[in-house]
Every structure is written in structure tokens, then in C-alpha cells.
Amino acid sequence: MNELDRDILQMVFDKNPVPLALVDLEGPRVLSLNAAGHALFVDGIDDSTLKSLLECVSDQDEAMCASPPHYFKLKRQDLEAGRIVLCFEDRSAHEIQTQALKRSENLFQTLTNELDIAIWVRDAKTFEVIYMNPTFARSFLQIGYSLEEFASDDQALLKMVHPADRHIIASILEDPSQELDETVIRVIQKNGKERAFRAKSSVTKDAEGTPLLYIGLAQDITEERDIAARLSRQAALLNHTTDAIIEMDLKNRVRFWNQAAERLYGITTHEARGRLLQEVLRVDDEIFKTASKKLNSDGTWTGEFEQIDANGNQLWVTARWNRYGDGENEGFLLIHTDVSEWKRLQGQFMRAQRLESIGNIASGMAHDLNNLLTPILMSADLLATDSEDPFARTLGENIKTSAKRGAEIIKQVLYFARGVEGQKLPINVERLLQDLRQIVRDTFPRSISAEFELKELPRVLGDATQLQQVLLNLLVNARDAMVGGGRLGVRTYQKEIDNAYARMVDGAHPGFFVVVEISDTGHGIPENLKAQIFEPFVTTKEMGSGTGLGLSTALAIVRSHGGFINFDSSNRGTIFRVYLPIAEDDVESGADTPIIERPRAIHGKGATILFVDDEPAIVEIAASTLERHGFKVITASNGAEAVALFARHKETIKAVISDISMPVMSGPDAMKAIRAICPEVPLIAISGGVQRTNGLSEIGVIAEIQKPFHFQELLETTIDAIEGKKE
């Protein structure tokens, strides 16, 4: 080869756009790289790379070779003298795309194989199924259909769908190009059971918008739906319970809050969920610490505590806290039962028991006090009537007045304790208030100024002791409402109630009334208590300061008198108005006026009386009085002794006077025995002032004397009984 040919060949080698390398196999070593080769191998071809390339085409003229980051299609051309030319065709971009495609296919295969979503693909032109993942196959086997049924019959899917959902599939089959938004489709298995799938479809199109592939996705949500249904039923049941049920996680954040909890605490589920329990329930810190400690050690805690709801109302709950589950499902279940009403009733019951005990004590005391007052009153009677000394007579009258006042106080105590009825007589309300004005001046704090505006008004028919109790209760309530002092006002006036007014006020009726108005400048009655202020055990006073029975008792007394009560109250004070109907009879009597005695000349003419009482002082003064007025008296200290004495003297005894309450044998039992011996003998009962005994008339008692009594009452009752027997 001449030099010109070599120059031409060198130029062709250098200018060739294809990367070329001239290699000497003896080295081996690269003799020359053309310009394209230098562009490909910027740093040249080192020995290691050259060795790798030669090995790639050692036994063939053409091969795919790699010299990262490059991939080549390498051709070998042998020359003389142990030289070759390597021709490089860069296939790096193609190889990268190929590898990416392989990775994508592997990833797709892995994902579709592992997902619990059934996937299938149909060719848009042939509608032939060209791909389905293993989940799709498993789903078909589970519902009892074969893949062949699905792939070969376009209507197969339609047949297995629930009749109510078939219109969805039918629409897709009619127009496969439409896409199905996510929806739930029910499928009927071959065994008749129902399964639910969350399904969706999409269409892949080419650049012109022509459909290429139809892709369907379906996920079996049967278990999820069943679990959701069970949870929904459980939640519905929990919401229908009357107990507040609360679930919280291990960090004490609320996860569940039923409707009963909403009602109990006034906090909605939305407001409670996600918040710390302490933020929502306001449990006392010490109680919460104790409960948490028990939950962590024993897994359960039970207790009872007081809380405040969202509206500031006080409530009591019985709480049962339990720890449950494990791992992510671990948490705390709280069940709270509202026992506020039970607590209130328990408090009322305890107060009622306490009042009953007080009533029993008061009754016993009243009996004993009446026994003490009886001889005092009878002795004062004798002193006031029989003594010729003016001073002694005055002294007797004073003793009588004090004894009668004591008897009235005992009646009042008995009414407070047991509601003993009193006699209703015409009363001057002004005089009742005059007595109360003195009590107010003597006992109320000096920081309270009292103003009484009393008018002379018609009388009312009533029990003086009971009405005095009503008015005193209202005055005391007014005093208690003015802790720091204030103004107490009392005034009386007459008012006519017409039909229109009577319809607006509970308990009112048309007529003429005496009105007693008691006002104060205290704190007033809270709005939430106004509607129930007359109910038993409702009080505006602090715990332990009142029973809550005052106003309910007052209303009961006023209504028993044919009247009614109303009130106005604000934060500037309260006004109570007591309406009492005017008496038709204008005769004033009872506790407000001196007893008008009508002395009757009584002489027993030697009639023998059996007098029975366990109090020696009463026996002595009664026997002395009867004997001074012409009676013969046989005395006994108990019922058994009385029966024995009557049996011995039945022919001479003209009447029996017996106390009701006595040891050994009671008065009624003794009188029954006496009546059995002699049915005609008159029986007179003496009551100690404690609620009258029922059934006395059934055993033949013709009269009853209430302790303490005047000697004249004893004499008149005795002679009337004897004379009645003669008739």
C-alpha cells in the first residue's frame, strides 16, 4: 500500500462518525482512536477496559458489550500484522430504557401480585381479557365461578352481580368507554351468600382518544362491611344505654363518646374526641391519680365522685374503669352511671329520717311537758278562782297565762314535727304579727332594719299557731337572705281576687283576702329554683343551713286554710305574699283572745270516778279538784291497776277517766277491758298532746280531754258524761 492510500485510509478512519479504535493484539494496546472514539472515551481506553472489550468479541465478530456507563454493539474487523479495528455503536440510551422497562414490569408484577385488589385488563378492540392478577383469580374461586366463565362470556359478570346492582354493570357493558367512579357492588356467590366489592374502572386511550385498554379494579370489602355493620350496631346499642360510655387510648385521649355521655356532661362527641380525658371530664386530680394507678396495676377501678358538667351543674357518678386489649388495640373503657338523683333522694331520705327522729323526740317531750303543765294549769285555776287574796288571784292568772303559752309552744313543736292539726277559729292577723314583731326586734341582727305597716283588717278563719309558723318561717327566710344586713318589710292589706287573676296564679280562687306581704333586700331566689321553690327539700341556703321543708310546709298550711302564696324575686330582693280568705264569722277567738270561761256550778253529788294516770302530780290535783266539787275519786297509776279496781268497784263507779299513754297497760287496752266488764260505763280519754289516737270511739270513748287542761274542762266533761249516761 503506497503512502497515498495510507493517507486516504487514515483520513477515512479519523473522519468516520462511528467511534473506531485501532488495536494491536500483541499488547494488547490501543494504537489509535478516531475523533468519534475520543468523544466516546474521553480519557481513552485503559488496559482493563480494552481487555474486557476484546473478551466480549474474542470468538465472534459482533456482540453486545458493556463498559459502564456505556453499552455498545461492538464489531471486530481483523487487519494484517496482528491488528484489528473495533467499531462501537453506542446503545446506552436504549439499554437504559430496556432496563427501566424490565424494572417497571417487575415492580408492576410484584405490586399486582401482592395487592388485595383484583385487577383485570381487557383489550379495547377485542374485549378479550389480556391480564388478571392472582387476587382476581382468588376472588373468582372464592365466589364459586371459574376464570373461563368470566373470560369467555361477556354476560357472566352481569349474572353474578346482585340484582339491585346489575344496572351498574349493564351500563358498562353497553358502553365500555365510560369510566366507573368508585362504588360498592354486591356479588352473589354460587352458594347464595352475598359478598361486597368496592369497584372502579378506567379507560386507557391513545393520542387520538381511541380506547386501547379497559382496566377494572375491585376490592373485597365483605369483612370490612360486616365489621363496620357490627361496629355500627354496637355503637347504636352503646348510644341507647343510659350510662355514659367513654373509650380512651393509653395516652388518655378520648376515642369514643356515646350519646349518654353527651347528655350527661353536655359535651358533644365532636368536642370530646381527641382531647385529654382531664380536659373533658374535670375529674379531681387525686381521684384520677388513684384510678390510673389501679388501672395500671389491676386493670380495673371502681369509684364514686362528684363532677361539674359543661353548664356548671353539679352531678354525682359511679365510675367503672377497665383496661382492655393489647398492642395498638389497647385502651381504657370508662362506664359512668349518673347517680345524682339517687344521691339527692338519699340525702332527702336521711333528712326525713332525721326529721322523723326529731319528731319522735319532740312528741315524747311534748307528752312529758304536757304532763308537767297539767297540774300547773289546774293549780293556777284553783289559785285564781278560790283564793280571796287579790295578789294570789293575780299570781294564779299569770301562771295560767304562762302555762297556756307553753301549751301553744308545744302545739307548734308538734306541728313542725308531725303536722298535728289545730282548731280553726276567727283570727286577727294583725295581732299575730304584733307578737312576731317583738320576736324580730329581740332576735334579728341589728344590721337588719324592720318596718311593719299593719292595718286593722277583717279576721281570717285559721289556726293561730300554724299561721304564726308560716309567717315566722317567711320572716326567718328573709333574715337569712340578708347576710350583710338590709331592710325587712312587713305590711298587710285587703284584696279582692277576680276570676282573671285566679286563672293566672296557681292555687288562687276568687274572693276577698287578707294579704300579708313580707319583703327583703337580700340576694333573691336563683332562676333555676323559682319553679320548684315550694317543693320539699328545695332550699337556697347552704348545705346544713336548711332542710328545704319550710316553704313546702308553709304552702301546705296556707292551702289548708283556703289561701295561696305567690312571690316576686330578683337579685335586689324577694317579696312573698300570703293570701288568707276573710272569715264569714267575725267572732275572734282562739289563741288571740283570752279564754272566755263560762263557769258552771258543778257538783258531783257523791258520784264515784275512776281516775287513771301515771303522773302522780296530775292524779293528785285532778282527784283533789273532783273531790272539792262533790265527786268521790278512786285513783290508779296504770291500766292494769285500773282494770282491777274497776272490777272491784264496778257497781259504784259512774265514769272512768284515763290517760292514753301509760306503762304496764295502755289506756285504750284498759278501757277495752273495762268496757267488757261494764259496757254502759262512760269512758273519757286524756291525751298527752301527741297526735290523737285513732279508734277511741270504737271502744266506747265518749269524750277526750287534751293536756294541759283547765279544772273547769275536767269538771264539765265529767258531769256531762255522767248525765249523758242517765239520759
Secondary structure by P-SEA (a helix, b strand, c coil): ccaaaaaaaaaaaaacccbbbbbcccccccccccaaaaaaccccccaaaaaaaaaacccccbbbbbcccbbbbbbbbbbcccbbbbbbbbaaaaaaaaaaaaaaaaaaaaaaaaccbbbbbbcccccccccccaaaaaaaaaacccaaaaacccccccccccccaaaaaaaaaacccccccbbbbbbbccccbbbbbbbbbbbbbcccccccbbbbbbbbaaaaaaaaaaaaaaaaaaaaccbbbbbbccccccccccaaaaaaccccccccccccccccccccaaaaaaaaaaaaaccccccccccccccccccccbbbbbbbbccccbbbbbbbbbaaaaaaaaaaaaaaaaaaaaaaaaaaaaaaaaaaaaaaaaaaaaaacccccaaaaaaaaaaaaaaaaaaaaaaaaaaaccbbbbbbccccaaaaaaaaaaaaaacccccbbbbbbccbbbbbbccaaaaaaaaaaaaaaaaaacccbbbbbbbbbbbbbcaaaaaacccccccccbbbbbbbccccccccccccccccccccccccccccaaaaaaaaaaaaacccccccccccbbbbbbbbcccccccccccccccccccccccccbbbbbbbbccaaaaaaaaaaaaaabbbbbbbccaaaaaaaaaaccccccbbbbbcccccccaaaaaaaaaaacccbbbbbbbcccccccccccccccccccccccaaaaaaaaaaaaaaaac
